[in-house]
Amino acid sequence: MRRFTLAGMDLAWVSANNPTAIAVGTLQGNTLTLDAVLQNLYGTESILKHLAGIDSLHGVTIDGPTIIRNLDGRRACEDELSRVYGSRKAGCHTSNLSRYPHADSVKLGDALAARGFAHLGNQDQRWQSECYPHPALIEIFQLRERHFYKKGR
């Protein structure tokens, strides 16, 4: 059975000022085993350096918009996620070039693409994808609505 090394990233929106964390795991069949957690990474260069140090990295998921082309409003994927999960308290934040003209998440996505991690890649090539964690958690754990795990302001 084929094994894949994957990285899931909780990317800070302003990564130079706030820490990013990466969970690294091995997927074999339907079993994902956590191998390491990389914490307190600041800035896209530090993130890329740590990703480059992961042997046989095959896929990267990023909690953040990796492609932003719309000047204002929401992206189509944000509209769709909010339509499906909004009533379950898991709608998306709006991402556009007016709000985030130089988003670290886009810089990271571009840098990963330049390193061979394709958007919408298939199993035989290295890939990257956006992952909005709240809908993922709803589906994985069959929750009725979003689990509030962050401390409120």
Buried (B, 14 or more C-beta within 10 A) or exposed (E): EEEBBBBBBBBBBEBEEEEBBBBBBBBEEEEBEEEEEBEEBBBBEBBBEBBEEBEEBBBBBBBBBBBBEBEEEBBEBBBEBBEEBEEBBBBBEBBBBEEBEEBBBBBBBEBBBEBEBEEEBEEEEBBBBBBBBBBBBBEEEEBEEBBEEEEEE
